[in-house]
Every structure is written in C-alpha cells, then in structure tokens.
Amino acid sequence: MKEIKYTIQDALGIHARPAGMLVKVAAGFKSAIAIDNGVKKADAKRIMAVMSMGVKQGQEVTVTADGEDEDAAIATLETFFKENL
C-alpha cells in the first residue's frame, strides 16, 4: 500500500468539478484508492462518497492506493492533487 498526504489549497475544497475529475482519474486504475480526512474515509472511485466528505480548504487528506498498479496510481494522484486542488 502506498499513500500521500496533501493539504487542500482550493478555496472551495473538494467540490463537484474536481471531485468528478478525481473519480475519473482514480477509475483508471485497478488498485483500491481511498481518501481519508481524519473524520471520514471514502472510495475515490465513487463521486458521492468523495463529495459527502465535505473537505474544505486547509484540511489535510491522506490518499491511499492498494493493488497491482499502486505505484502508478499514487504518482498520478499526487500530480492531480497538486495541479487541481
């Protein structure tokens, strides 16, 4: 299992547009991918689960990938978070 920690920079947090983009990126991998904000944990491949977390600007999230392509998944997600959130 691989993981990264990231502090959300987007003023609106993880809202609909980036959540949809995140789910699309996560769905491209076979690994199980989860996001945890310390209060809730969600499957990153499920839009409603990601949006229901209510992640705001300044909150730290932990993204984990577990599976056969976890290295590629975590590298891609780290880039995604830095560029979009």
C-alpha positions in Angstrom: 0.0 0.0 0.0 1.2 3.5 -0.9 0.0 6.8 0.5 0.4 10.5 0.2 -0.7 13.4 2.4 -1.9 16.6 0.8 -3.3 19.9 2.2 -6.2 21.2 0.1 -5.4 24.6 -1.4 -8.5 25.2 -3.5 -10.7 27.9 -1.9 -13.8 25.7 -2.4 -12.2 22.5 -1.1 -13.1 19.3 -3.0 -16.3 20.4 -4.7 -18.2 18.9 -7.7 -15.9 19.7 -10.6 -12.6 18.5 -9.1 -14.4 15.6 -7.4 -15.6 14.4 -10.8 -12.2 14.7 -12.2 -10.6 12.9 -9.3 -13.1 10.0 -9.7 -12.3 9.8 -13.4 -8.6 9.6 -12.7 -9.0 7.0 -9.9 -11.2 4.8 -12.0 -8.4 4.4 -14.5 -6.5 2.2 -12.0 -7.1 -1.4 -10.8 -5.9 -0.6 -7.3 -8.3 0.3 -4.5 -8.0 4.0 -3.9 -9.3 5.8 -0.8 -9.3 9.3 0.6 -9.3 10.0 4.4 -9.6 13.4 6.0 -9.3 12.1 9.6 -13.1 12.2 10.0 -14.4 10.3 7.0 -12.9 7.8 4.6 -14.2 7.4 1.1 -13.7 5.3 -2.0 -12.1 7.7 -4.5 -13.9 5.9 -7.4 -17.3 7.0 -6.1 -18.3 10.6 -6.7 -21.0 10.8 -4.0 -18.6 9.3 -1.4 -15.9 11.9 -2.2 -18.3 14.8 -2.2 -20.0 13.7 1.1 -16.7 14.1 2.9 -17.0 17.9 2.8 -13.3 18.5 2.5 -12.5 22.2 2.9 -9.5 24.4 2.1 -6.7 23.9 4.6 -7.7 20.3 5.5 -5.1 17.5 5.1 -6.2 14.4 3.3 -4.4 11.1 3.1 -4.8 9.3 -0.2 -4.0 5.5 -0.3 -3.7 3.1 -3.2 -3.5 -0.6 -2.7 -3.1 -3.1 -5.5 -1.1 -4.1 -8.5 -0.7 -0.6 -10.0 -0.5 1.3 -6.7 2.9 3.0 -7.6 1.5 4.5 -10.8 -1.8 5.3 -9.1 -0.3 7.2 -6.2 2.1 9.1 -8.5 -0.7 10.2 -10.8 -2.9 11.2 -7.9 -0.2 13.2 -6.3 0.2 15.2 -9.5 -3.6 15.5 -9.8 -3.9 17.0 -6.3 -1.0 19.5 -6.8 -2.5 20.7 -10.2 -6.2 20.8 -9.3 -6.7 21.0 -5.5 
